[in-house]
Amino acid sequence: MREASKLISQFAMVGQLGLSLLMPLLICLFVCYLLCTKMSVGTWVYIPGFILGLGGSMTTAYKVYLSVIHREEKKKKEKNPNEVYFNKHM
């Protein structure tokens, strides 16, 4: 049961990372589409929109990465009472 819970949480983290990479890019491209259709701005606006979307995706992915690393370090710091250390032989 515990392994299934761990597996589900790992799948959720992969899904969150995928959405974190995809959504900022899609939002920026959608805003560029709105600018082109509603305000008659040239199609050149897609280039900075794409670059800003990639920047947002990288920033969000980096924050997700840092949260995962922080969580793993926190788990590592929790001591297991059954674990034998150098100074604790029995």
Secondary structure, 3 states (H helix, E strand, C coil): CHHHHHHHHHHHHHHHHHHHHHHHHHHHHHHHHHHHHHCCCCHHHHHHHHHHHHHHHHHHHHHHHHHHHHHHHHHHHCCCCCCCECCECC
